[in-house]
Amino acid sequence: MPPPIDAPPVRHAIRIAAGLVVGGGRRVLLVRKHGTTAFMQPGGKIEPGETPVAALIRELNEELGLVVSQDSPLYLGSYAAPAANEPEARVAAELFQVAIVQDIRIAAEIAEARWIDPSEPLDIELAPLTRDHVLPAYRAMLGKTTSGGEG
């Protein structure tokens, strides 16, 4: 199926590892990079020869001062969306859930970080990947864990 008429052309794809960083109360950490307006999952580009998990661990440490073990991230799937900060680009994301109890320390290209409750309305601009894929998937996961059932 061809893209919608109003869809911007895609000139290149960016491979990223993104973290659904979950803290207390099932809150999710979103970040905004310097010079941008959209909030998104922490993470970043996967370097040549680097695994998605290694890229995520490196980025979480560089951007937020988090120390995450190699076996900690839980793979949630692959998603694609228009890039929030690069015109005519599309992100191809490997998404991982990371539960943390440590404090974050904003560094590198991160300008702002916010803990959000994904079940409440948000008053911030979200990156397409976060808005269209990550938060809906997390809400669905939460619905499965909070709905009744035999156990």
C-alpha positions in Angstrom: 0.0 0.0 0.0 1.5 3.4 -0.9 2.0 6.0 1.8 -0.7 8.6 2.2 -0.5 11.6 -0.1 0.4 14.0 2.8 3.1 11.7 4.2 6.6 13.3 3.9 9.1 11.4 1.8 11.5 9.1 3.6 15.1 9.7 2.6 16.8 7.4 5.2 16.1 5.1 8.1 17.7 5.4 11.5 18.3 2.2 13.5 17.8 2.9 17.2 17.5 1.1 20.5 14.8 2.7 22.7 14.0 2.2 26.3 10.6 2.0 27.9 12.1 3.0 31.3 9.7 2.2 34.0 10.0 3.6 37.6 7.8 3.5 40.7 4.1 3.6 40.2 4.4 2.3 36.7 5.5 5.8 35.6 7.5 6.0 32.3 10.5 8.2 31.7 10.4 10.5 28.6 13.3 12.7 27.5 13.6 15.8 25.3 16.9 16.5 23.5 18.5 19.9 23.3 17.0 22.1 20.5 13.9 19.9 20.1 10.3 20.0 21.3 9.1 16.4 21.3 9.5 14.0 24.2 10.5 10.4 23.5 12.0 7.3 25.0 15.6 7.5 26.0 18.0 5.6 23.7 19.7 6.3 20.5 21.4 5.1 17.3 22.8 1.6 17.1 26.4 1.9 16.0 27.9 -0.5 13.4 28.7 -3.8 14.9 26.8 -3.0 18.1 23.8 -5.0 19.3 20.6 -3.2 20.1 20.9 -4.1 23.8 24.5 -2.8 23.9 23.4 0.4 22.2 20.6 0.9 24.8 22.8 0.2 27.7 25.4 2.7 26.4 22.8 5.4 25.7 21.1 5.0 29.1 24.5 5.5 30.7 25.6 8.4 28.6 22.2 10.3 28.7 20.9 9.5 32.2 23.8 8.0 34.2 22.0 4.7 34.5 23.9 1.5 35.0 22.0 -1.4 33.4 23.1 -5.0 33.3 23.2 -6.8 29.9 20.4 -9.2 31.0 18.1 -6.5 32.4 16.4 -5.1 29.3 13.2 -7.0 28.3 12.7 -7.1 24.5 9.3 -5.7 23.6 9.5 -5.7 19.8 10.4 -3.7 16.7 8.6 -0.5 15.6 8.9 2.1 12.9 7.7 5.7 12.8 8.7 9.0 11.4 11.7 10.5 13.1 10.8 13.4 15.4 13.9 15.4 15.0 15.2 14.6 11.5 13.0 15.6 8.5 12.5 12.9 5.8 13.8 10.2 8.1 12.1 7.2 9.7 13.2 5.4 12.9 13.4 1.6 13.0 13.4 1.0 16.7 14.2 -2.1 18.8 12.2 -1.4 22.0 13.2 -2.7 25.4 11.6 -2.3 28.8 14.0 -1.4 31.6 12.8 -1.1 35.2 14.9 1.1 37.4 15.1 2.2 41.0 18.1 4.5 40.7 18.1 8.2 40.3 18.7 9.7 36.8 21.3 12.3 36.0 20.6 14.2 32.8 23.7 14.5 30.6 24.8 14.4 26.9 22.2 15.7 24.5 19.3 15.5 27.0 17.7 18.9 27.9 14.8 17.6 30.0 13.4 14.4 31.5 9.9 13.8 32.8 8.2 10.9 34.6 4.7 10.5 33.2 1.7 8.5 34.1 0.7 6.9 30.7 -2.9 6.6 31.9 -3.3 10.3 32.3 -3.7 13.0 29.5 -0.4 14.6 28.6 0.3 18.2 28.0 3.6 17.7 26.1 4.4 17.0 22.5 5.4 13.4 21.9 7.6 11.9 19.2 5.6 9.7 16.7 7.2 6.5 18.0 6.2 7.3 21.6 2.8 8.6 20.7 1.7 5.9 18.2 3.5 2.8 19.4 5.3 2.8 22.8 2.7 4.4 25.1 -0.3 2.5 23.5 1.7 -0.8 23.9 2.5 0.0 27.5 -1.1 0.9 28.2 -2.2 -2.5 26.7 0.4 -4.3 28.9 -0.9 -2.5 32.0 -4.4 -3.4 31.1 -3.5 -7.1 30.9 -1.8 -7.0 34.3 -4.6 -5.1 36.0 -7.6 -6.9 34.5 -9.1 -9.8 36.4 -8.6 -13.3 35.6 -7.6 -16.5 37.2 -4.2 -16.6 38.8 
